[in-house]
Amino acid sequence: MAEGQKLGNLAVELGGPRLISIDEVPDDALVVTVSAVGAPAAREAFVRPMDYVRALELLKDSITEELYGIITSENGGAATVNGWLQGTVLNLPVIDAACNGRAHPTGLMGAMGLHKEPSYISCQAAVGGNPAQGRHVSLYTQGALERCSALVRQAAVQAGGVVAVARNPVSARYVKEKAAPGAITHALEVGEKVLAARASGAPGEAVARVAAKAVGGELVARGKVTHRELKTEGGFDSGRILIDDRTELTFWNEYITLEVGGQRWATFPDLIATLDGDTGLPLTSAEIRRGTDVYVLVSDRANLRLGAGMFDAGLFKSVEEITGKGVIGR
């Protein structure tokens, strides 16, 4: 969230961004996705604000068609405002139609079903890494979507954990059919309600309940983190969190399963979130430590704005392999 605030504030200070509805965009206009790829908990992760701009410039300079606008890959602490700075600097509108209205672990999940288009040639650019540590990388790749996504993930590893990415030019018509229109304005609405609760001086529990109601969910647990496992490998974070030794969350970048007393309560792509016990604001798995006081928020997937990648069970096989939990069909 701190990274998102930094990027968003910088964009606003520079005079932007310009947010438009997908309905305003001509069907044949070219739209590009921007994202960050990597492991949030990686200790050497380093991406400068202008790296986001440079990634989009690399992609823009490598395609022949004129670029109309930008969409973000997902909603998240920094992802919701991804595109604001690029759009401001390059004078491009940010379109209110994320690839997915919730965060997801893999690039294919945020590709709006393009992996099912045999003739589609993916174009992806990635920039990131600390130059002072000799880790700065700049990459442009073109080819099969899955291969390009794997190369970008490896670029994140070489860069120290995370890279800024611009990828997968498509027509606005495709975005209208496969993305999650309204995802950004929905996030803004949720944020306004949470900020209003904070401004009123409401305690953390009240703020958390406002957040839960805003996303059509509920608070299902509160307690202290008694156990946390985290492994950063291959450009991903994965692990397990226990709250009061009774509530278990598994994660692979995002929370995947929630079990209370051994019973399954929620499964990705349901929204599972942890909120700070004192403030009611979101805490990611990368930020949580043993002893942290948290609320657990759950909202059914039916309440979310989801893109095509969330309706392909084949993309969830890797989630099951990593977490060891049943996900498909749950």
N, C-alpha and C positions, 0 to 999 in steps of 0.2 A: 504493500500500500504506500509506503514512503517513496518508493521509486515512481509509482504512478502519480503521486502528488507533485513530485519534482518535475516530471515530464509535462504534466498537465499545466502546472503553473507557468513553466517556461513558455509553452505555446501561447497561453493567454497573454503573458507579458509582451510577446512579440506581435500581438494583434489578432491572433486566431483563437480557435479554429472555426471553420464553417461547416456546420452539420446539416445535411439535407436528407430527405426521405428517399428511399429507393424508387418510390413512385414518380419522383421528379426526373429520374435518369432515363434517357432513351434506351430502348431494348438492345440496340447494337453498340452501345458505348462500352469501352474497355475499362474493366475494374480490376484492381490488384489488391491482394491480401497482404497485410503487414502483421508481424508477430514477433515474439521473442521465443527462442528455442533453447532448451537446456534444463539444468538442474538448479532449482532455486536455492538450495542449501550449499551449493559449491562454494568453497571458501575463496577461490581465486576468480570468481565470476566478476567481470568488469566490462561494462558497456557504456560508452559515453553517449550523451544525447544525440550528438551529430552522427553517431554510428547508425542510428535509425534512419536518418536522412540519407546517409551515404548508401545504405543498402537499397533504398528505393531508387536513388539515382543510378546505381549500377544496373538495376533491372530495367528502368526506364530507357537507359541508353542502349540496351541490348535488344529491345523489341522495335518493330517497325511501325506499329500502329500507335496513334496518339492515346495517351492515358487520360481517362476522364476523371477518375476518383479512386478513393481508398476505402477498404473495409478492414476492420480488425478481425483477427481469427477467433476471438472469444471474449467473454466477460471475465474480468479478474482484477486483482489489485492494481496492476499496471496495464493489463491488456485492454481494459475498457477505454483508456485514453490513448492507446497506441494508434498512431495515425494523426493525432492532433498536431504534433510538432512537424512531422513530415508535410502534412497538408498546409500548415502555416508557411513554412519555408519555401515550398515548391508551388504554392498557390493552387492547391487541389482540394476539392471538397472531401470531407469525411462523410461516408454514406451510412445511414442508420440501418445496417443489415449485416451484423457480424456473421462469420461462418457458423458460429455456434453461440447460443445465448448463455452457455455455462463453460467453465474451463474443462479441458480434456488433456490427457497425457501425450498422445501421439499426433504427429503432423497429419497423418491420413485421416484421423477423426475430424480434423479441421479443414479438410480439402473438399467438402461439400459433395462427396461422391465422385470426384473426378477420377479416382482410381478404377472406377468401373467403365470409364470412357476409353476404349482401346486405342483410339487415334489421338488422344490428348498428349501433347508434349509439354511437360512441366518446365518452367523457367524459375529458378530460385537464386536469390542473392543473399549472402550472409556476411555480417561485419561485426567484429567484437574482439575483446582481449586487451590486456594491458601492455602497451608498447614498452614500458619501462622494464617489464619482465620478459620481453621477447615473445609475448603470446598473441600479439595483434594479428588477426587474419582477415582477409577480404576474399570472398569466394563468389564466383558465378558458375552455375551449373545448369545444364539443359538435357532433358531426356525423359525416361520413364519416371513417373511420379514417385514410386516407392524408392527407386535408386537415388533420385535427387534428394528426397527427404532424409535418407540414410546418410548421404554425404554432408548435408547441413547439420545433422545431429552430431556427426563426427567433428565437424568444424567447431561446434560448441565445446566438445571435449578438449580439443587442441587449444581453444581460446581461454580455457580455464573454467568453463562451465556453462556460459550463456553467450548467444549471439543475437543480434538484431537481424530480422529477416524480412524480405519482400519477396512475394512468390505468386505463382499461378494466375496469370492474366486470364480473365474470362469475360464473357459478355454480361451486361446487366440483366439480360433475360435469364441467364443461368442462375445468377444470384437471386433473382426474384423467386425462382422455382426451388432452389436448394439451400438457401441460407436461412438466417433467423431475423427477418425484418422486425424492427422495433426494439431490438435487444439493447441498444445504447440508451434510448429514451427511457426504457424500463429501468435501467440501472440508475439513471439520473433521478427518476421518481423515487426509487428506494433510498438513494443517498439523501435526497431532500428531507424525507421523513425521519431518517436517522439523525441528520444534522439538527433538525428542529427539536427532536427529543433531547439531544445533547445540549442545545442552546437553552432549553428550559430548565436545565439543571437536574434532569431526571437521573436516578441512579443507574448503574450498569445493568441491573436486571430489567428495568423498564426499557432502556435502550435496546437490549437484546430482544425483548418481546415486540417492540416496534419493528425491528428488522425482520423477525420471523413472520409477523403478520403481513408486512410489505411484500414478501415473496410467497405468500400463501402457505407458509409452513408453521412449525411449532418447535418449541424448545423441549427436547426429550430427556436431557440429562444435564447435571451440573456437578462438578467435583474437581479434585486435584489430580493432575497427571502423576500416576505412580510408576509408569514404565514407558520408555520411548526407545524404539529401535529405528535407526535411519542409516541407509546405505546409499551413497552416491556413486553410481556406476553407469557408464555408457551414455552419459548426458541426461540421466534421470535420477530422481530421489525415490526411494521406496522404503517401506517399513511399516511399523505398527505402533499404536499408542493405546495405553490402558489408562482409564480414568477410574479412580477408586477401586482398581482391580476387578471391576465389574463390567464396565463399558469399553468395548474394543473397537478401534477404528483402524482399518488398513488403508494405506495410500500408495499410489504410484504417481508422483507429482500431485495428483488430486486425491481427495478421499474417495475410496472405492466401496468399502462396506462399513456398516455400523451394526454391531451386535451388542445387545444388552442382556446380561444374564444368560448368554449362550444362544439367544434368539435373534434372528436377523430382523432388523428394523428398517434398513434402507440399503439400496444397492445402486451404484452408478448405472445410468446417468441421473438418478435422483440427486438432489442437492444435499450434500452433507457438509456442514461448516462448523468450525470452532470459533467461539467468540470470547473475548477477554472477560473474565469474571468481574473485573473492576469497572471497565468502560463500556462493555457491550459491543465493542468494535471487533472486526474480524482478526483472527490470528491464523496464519497458515501453518501447515505441518512443519515447515522449515523454521518457524519462529518459536514453536512450543518447546519447552524444556520440562524436565521432571520437577514437579512442585507447582507448575503453572495452574492457576484456577481458571477453568473454562466452562462455558455453556456449549452444548451440542445442539445445533439447529438442523432440522430436516425439512425438506420440501419435496413433495412428489414430482417426478419428471413431468407430469401433466400440467403443472403450474409454470413450467419453464418454456422459454422460446428456444427451440432446439433446431439445429441444422441437420442436413441429410446424414452426416457422419455418425449421428447418434441412433440411427435406425438400421445400421448394418451390423448384425450380430457377429459377422466374420472379423470385424475390427476389434472385438472384445476378447478374442482368444488369447492375445498376448497379455491382456490384463489378468486373466485367470492364471496364466503361467507365472507371472511375476508375483501375484499376491497369494496364490494357492487357494483362492476363494472362488466359489461358483458365482458367476455374474450373468452369463447368457441365460435368458429366459426367466430371470428372477425379478 
